[in-house]
Amino acid sequence: MKTVTMLEFRRNAEGVLRRVAKGERLLLSHRGKPMARLEPLNGAAAAPATDDPFLQIAQRATRSPKGRTQHADIDQILYGRR
């Protein structure tokens, strides 16, 4: 199973999810440790990629007056730690 880092996933979530949609199974790692497995849903009626709001997040994002969110802040929000 191929590994995708959190950094790669953050930079190219749409591309990674397209790989999964084509049937590829991936291991998501954070700071060198395996954290999650990404695999296609079998038997479930998945929404078409064009209708998936997660894949359209880049078009929905707006600039923040505070600037870019730092990785440590994202980790704090997601994992409750820095």
N, C-alpha and C positions, 0 to 999 in steps of 0.2 A: 504494500500500500504506500503510495507516495505521500510525502509530508508537505504541508503548506504552513508557513509561519504566519503569525498574527500580522506582522508587518506587510507581508505579501497580500494577505487577505484584506487588510485595510486599504491598501493601494489599488487592488484590483478585485473587489468582491464580485462584481458582475462577471468577470472572466472566470473566476473560480467556480461560481455557481453554474455557469454555462457548462463547464467541464463535468460537474456533478450531474447536471440534467442529461448529459450525453451518456451517463452510466458509469463514470469514473468514481471510485471511492477514494476519499482523501482523509488524512489525519491532520488535524489542526493543532499546531504546537504553539505554546506561549512560553517565552524565555527558555526554550530548549526542552520543555516538558510536554508530552502529549496531553491535550486537554479535551479534545472532542473529535468525533468521527463525522465526516460529512459524506452522506451517501444518498442516492436517489430514493424517493419514496416509491415503493412498488405497490400497486393495487389501489392507490389513492388517486383521486382525480385532481391532478395538480392544475393550478391556474396557468393560462398561457403566460409566457415570460413578459409579454408586452403589458399585461395587466397586473403584474406583481409590483406593488409599491416599493418593496425593498430594492428592486433592480432600477427603480427610477429615482432613487434617493439623491443622486448627483444633480438632477434637474430640479429637485424640490429644495435643496439646501440654499440657504441665504448666508451672506457674509455677516459675521458678528462684529460689532464695534469693538469688542475686546481682542480681536485678532484670532490667530489659530489656537485650537485647543491642544494643549501639550499631552504627550503620551502618558505621562504620570497621572494627569487629571482623568484621562480616559480609563486607565487602569483602576483609579479610585472609584469611578462611577460604576464600572463593570464588575470589579472584583472586591471592592471595599478595602483595598490596600494600595500602597504605593510601592 
